[in-house]
């Protein structure tokens, strides 16, 4: 992939946050750290991370409330951390939509293994066998091919990743900056309108819409891949 996975660590103990960041950065992940729940939620909406590591006992807003808010946005994988090993804590976390649960103290290598597994399972951009299938449209990220109306096409990498990103987050609206951060990286310094250029090229190849899906421009905001709900 052209960009590494982005991990958001929401943990009020700086030592634990820095330890996780150290191991995650060694693997090649981009890492952001927040020291309280409110700041963590702000960073979540700013960076749209690929995975969240979330402590339960946080100042300003606890991990339960942060988890609820993230789940209102979508299915970003969440690993919850806590000092409590009680089963009721795990059950509450899973009921709220937590994907995994790890009690402190933990082995950082085990945490990294769980992160890798969740990214492969839950985030299509990090799944080597990822395919999105829609009526008259198949997007195969592994082979960087698109089949539209039975015609197979080969896309340049960025167009392919952009189409796949939007289609795999169907009906979610993304600003140009969010798309740039996800696919071009946070250090991209070019023109944000490069997203528009890539969208134009994608539309020229697969058409602007079908009866079941379309790439929709949200005027003044950005884009979404709109799929008819059945």
ABEGO torsion letter per residue (X at the ends): XABBBBBBBBBABAAAAAAAAAAAAAAGBBBBBBABAAAAAAAAAAAGBABBBBBABBBGBBAAAAAAAAAAAEABBBBBBBABABAAAAAAAAAAGBABBBBOBBBAAAAAAAAAAAAAAABAAABAABBBBBBGBBBBAAAGBBBBGGBBBBBBAAAAAAAAAAAABBGBBBBAAAAAAAAAEAABABBAAAAAAAAAAAAAAAEABBAABBBBBBBGAEBBBBBBBX
